[in-house]
């Protein structure tokens, strides 16, 4: 690592340490405040509370043996959790009692209700609801008990696991090696705590599981058997989920191990099959047992037999049956939209369900997944019976395609199938977590607002390393209304505190939010040598610095944490930061190697060497992951991620081609300047990008060696007020010069100042600094256009208006640079252009004339089925110009939008005069999320993220 990066990491380490110390003080206080809430768990005594652990002695947990087996499993889990929390103690015979039971399945619970000591009127009939309540004198000889009662089986299970989690046991204790803290005292506050989910079915989909999850499951459990699924089921339940689409590529939950489904039903997990696996049959089972083609128009009898066997095998197991059909291998069924064929398929499938169960088909929960081309059938008018849940889907990249109209209902309800992982175009993304919880919130909160609350399921790939977004998704599904923007802003901190304690939670949250932001703006699989500009906007350097800062901060926190927390911190925080940073740095090295080779720099060879070291470092980091916990997670990071050339993953990680050309003889000076990839021609020279008071503080010149020997050079400026600053000399004497202006001495006007560079043997080149010191007094509070593109972050408006109940909310951390700004509620009807809510930005333009206004919006889709959400723009009092966020509906344009994770929409607008004018963004349709604005004249130098935000006059 270079000295520059090392120094940066040292400085950031000191800041991170200070932040961590401050966080410990800041987060120590809320415990007492939270303890006042009904049922809150505190380490401090609470009047009228229940002592879960007192002086290291723990309460005894009771349940009736007549309760559901899944409840008894959860009770046993609660007992074990409390024992670990107490440091390994076992309850005494006279210990305080926790009574756990289900309505109608527990004599103790029913007796409390009959005696009037437990009011469950608000609980009865609440799907998966539970109450936790301190009850005085629950039975003779017992002064007080903590009662956990569930409205149904899963309600009781959730009540037990909820208490464990709030007492300090992370759901990720086994799955991410989060240690259980030891508590000498834990008290549950008095009062009744009632909880129930809003989304009925909340689940995960294990998918695209080869090679990582596949290799790990086989090495650890011998396959995808009931030992493996027992761990999965428990995790789902501890996260308050209730539904699972099992791993399916070459795997079949029912067929691989008959105990898989039995155990799911016992533990309380609803089993389904994925969007393209109808009637409780896994895709691979057709390969194993099917006869003839997977084509209902040619082979209906065989397919009906196959499906009937699936429903017969399902039996009484609680299930959610997928209906419909896609083609073999998760492909389209036919060319075009065969609506009548699919309608007949669904009708025949429902007939089978009725015949096998002996009940009306509506008595068996069913779901029709409107995934990819299946939505075309829906758009073409195909309908299924009202009891079938319509499962809308995203575009595989986190953008929901369709939602019901606000207020539109059906007995089966609506749901959403969402993705944190995907195999397909424009490229697979399977390696690391690249999902911002803020983006998930923005999309899924809208789903809830539109009434899609029957089923939420998310593709989590290998499950690890998607721990954070998976828990967020299921938490959001449990209670979307509770997840306000303010709560969203603190979610990462609360999650970090739950895994590592409050002392470092703020700093760990910053690391989580930081790496997911950097990974989300372009997924690692899509990064290549040309992604980030090496010559414009100092983009490569900025990206490197962002990752280096996260690395340094992660190192500091890792050193602060107790050894017992190291494995968890490695998996959840440290590894994804280090691996992602290394991956980005590798591709930057490859890019520099190729650029330097084209320029004739001797340093191109050093960049090739660096790329090879970083490639080896990637394998080293993977090995460290596989070694933690004595090899507990071996194979879990086997997913390939280096060397993509198309949408499909490479067979193995492959270092991109590097240039290693022979050096020139002798010592030759070369010059490169900011904004140009080509080496400066010694005879023609080159201009630097403009320097102004209100723009970038400096511009750079690289002076480099083209030969194998050390090089020295001289440099002089043609004006005394033009400042030249040399950076440290690199390999072979390569040096970056920073060119800036002493504005107090610079004369007014526009000047072209030569900078003369002299190298060995009389070599010479002239670079011209273009300095604009035109007299100007920008308006206070305005962003200043100054000789180049002007970028403004969307949240930096000077005024925001609310109209017809629509107000603007800033979604922190959302997007590629700072945040997102969107109008809420999203269910409000469209606004007339220029009449709706508005965001206003004050811009001081340097001259009149046309400008290009580029608005960057999140790549959301039109959930109404229209041609694209719209907004409008204006400058000053000019009429608003309406902009469609999806002007090109082609697959190519969509692919670019999701790969870039943003849409760039450019509108030409007139500026009436130099000086301050108000640029306005108008709400027209709901669902548009603004990220930033860029104002430019003419061609803009290319960089992926665009220029840094411009200067604002204070």
C-alpha positions, 0 to 999 in steps of 0.5 A: 500500500502506498504511503499516501493511503497508509497516512490516510488510514492512520488519520481516519483511524484516529477519527474513528477511535474518537467516534467510537468512544463518543458512541459509547457515551451517547448510546449508554443513556437510552436503556433507562428511557426505553425501560419505561415502555410496556414489556421493555427489557432492561438491565436496571430494576423497574418498579412492578417489573419481572426479574428475568435474571436477578443477580445471575439467577434466571427465571424458569420457563414453563409450557404445557406439553399439550402445546404445539411441538414447534412452540415447545421447540421455541420454549426450549430455545428460550431456556437455552438463551436465558441460560447463556445470558446468565452465564450458564446458570440453571433455574432454581425450583423457586425461581420466577416463572415465565409461562409460555402458551398458545390460546386453546393449547395451554391449560395455564394460559386458558386458566389465567384468561378464565380467572380474568387475570389475562385479557386477550380480547385484542389478541384473539384472531390476530394472525401470528400475534402475541402478548408479553405481560407481567401478571400478578398472582397468576396462581397460588403461591406465585406472586408474579409471572411473565406470561407470553401468549400467542394467538396461534402457533407461530404467535407463541413462537415469535413471542418466545424468540422476541423475548430472547432477542430483546434480552440480547440474543441475536438471531444471528448467534449461530449464522454469524457467530454473534456471541451472547452477552452475559447479563447479571440482571434483566428486568421486563417492565410491566404492562402488556406488549401486543405484537402482530405482523402486518404482512401475512407471509414473510419469507426468504428464497435460497437461490442461485446457491451454487457454488457457495451455499452448495459447497458449504451445506455439503461440507457441513451437513452432507447436503440440503437435508433436515439438519441444514434446514433445521438451522434455516427454519430456526433463523427464519422464525427468530427473524419473525419470518414464516415462509420459505422458498427452499434452495432449488437448483438441482435440489428438492426439499421434499425429495432430497430428505423426507424429513425436510417438510415434516420438520418445517411443519413441526417448527412452524415454517410455511413451505412454498416453491419458487415462482416457476415451480408449481404445485409443490414440485421442485424444478429438478424433480421433472428431470428426475421423474418427469416423462416427456417435454415440460410443455402443457400443450403437448404433454398435459397428462404427464404434467397433471400426474406430476403435479397431483403427486406434489399436492398429495405429498404436501398433505396437511403440511402448512403450505402456500401453493404456487400455481401457473407455469413457466418454461423449463429452466425458469425460461418463458413458456412460449413465444408471445403471450399464451393467455388461454393456455395458462388460464387452462393450466391454472384451472386444471391445477386448482381442480387437482388441489380440490380433488386431492384435498377434498376441499374447495380449492380456495381453502388451500392458499395459492399464489400466482407469481407475475414474474418477468413475462408472466406479467405480460399475461396479466397485462393482456387481461388474464385473471385468476380466481380472487382467492389466489394471491397475486405476487408482483415482482421487481425487475430482479434489480430492486425496482418493483414493476407493478403494484395494485391501485391504491384501495384495490383489494382481492380476497387473496391479496397482493404480494411482492417478490424482491431480489438481493441476489440475481443470476441474469442480465445485465450481469449476475450479482451474487458475491457480496451484499450490494443492497442498500436498506434505504432502497429496500425501504423506499420500494417496499414501503411503497408496496405496503402503501399500495396494499401489497401486504399478503406476501413478501419474499426476497431472494437472498442468494446464499443467505450469507452475506445478506444478513443485514438486508435480510433482517431489515426486509423481515423487520419491515414486513412485520410492521411497515408503519413503524419504519418511518424515515427517522427509524430508517436512519437509525436502523443500522445503528440499532442493528449494530448494537444488537450484534456488538453492543452499544459502545461502537454501534454508531461507528459500525453503522457508518461502516455498514451504510458506507460499504453498502452505498459504495457497493450499490452504486455499481455492483462489484461484478459490473466494475471493470478497468474503465468504470471509474475515470482516471483523468476526470473529476479525480474520480479514481482517487476519490473512490480509492479514498472512500474505500481506504477510509472505510478500511481504516475505520474497520481496522480501528473498530476490530481492534477495539472489540473483544476477541469473542466478537471478532468472528462476527465482526469479520463476517458482518463488517470487516470482510465485505469492506476489505474484499470490496475495497480490494476488488475496486482497487484491483480494477483501478490498477488494471485501468492504470496499467492500460492507461499508463501503457498507452501513454508510455509510462514506465510505471505501467509495469508497477501497476501490473505488479500491483494488480497481481498482488491485489488478485492474490490478496482476494484469494487470501481474504477468501481463505481467511473467511473460510478459516474462521471458527475452525473452518465453520464457513468453508466454501461460503465465499466460493462465488467467483467475481473477478474476470466477468466478460458477459452476464454469466459468472466466470468459471474461476476468478481470472485476472484481467489482461495486463500490459507489459511492454518493453521500456524505452531506452534512456530517460524520456519525460512524458506529460499528462494533464487532467481531463485527457487520456493521451500523453501531451504532445511536446510540440502542441502542448495542452490546456488544463481545465479552467481554474476559477474562484468558484470551481475546483481549487486546483488542477493536476499535471502528471510528469512521468518517466518513459524510460528505465532510469530515474528522472528529474525535471524542472517546472516554471509558471508564466505568472507569479500568482500561479502556484505549482505544488509538487507531490512526492516522487513515485517510482522512476521519479513520476510526480504529480503537480498541483496547479492553483491560483493565488486569487488575492494577487491574480489580475481580473479577467481571463488569462492563459498562463504557460507552465513550462516543463523541462526534462533531461536532454533538453526535452520540453513541454508546455501546458497552459493554465486557463484562469478565469478571474472575471469580476463577479459577486454570486448571490448568497446561498446560491450554487455557483456555475464556474467554468464547467459542470455544476453538480447539486445534491438533491437534498440541498434545496433552498425551498420545498413546498407541500401541495395537496398533502404531498410533502418531500422526504429526504431518504438518507444514504440512498443512491450513489452520492448522498441521499434521495428526495421523494414526495410522500405519500406515493398514493396521491394522484398525479399533479398538474405540471407546475401545480404540485409540490416543488423543490427549489435550488438557487443557482448563480449562472455565469452567463445567459444562454441554453444549459443542459440540466441533467437530473439523476433519479433512482431507476424505479419503474412505473408501477401503474403500468404506464410509460414512466413516472414523470416530473417537471423542471423549470428555471425562473418563471418559465413554464415547467417542462415535463420529463419522463423518467423512462424515455427509452423503454428498451431492454438496453436502456433498462440494462444501463439504468440498473447497472448504473443504479441511476437514470440520467435525464437531460433537458435543455433549458434557457437561462435568461441572464447571468446571475441568480435564478431558481431551478425547480423540480416539480412533482408530477407522478409519485415514485420519482426519487431525485438524487442530484442535478448537474448543470452544464454547457456543451460536452461534459467530461466523462466520469461514472459518478459525475463531478463533485458537488459545486461550491455554494456561497454561504 
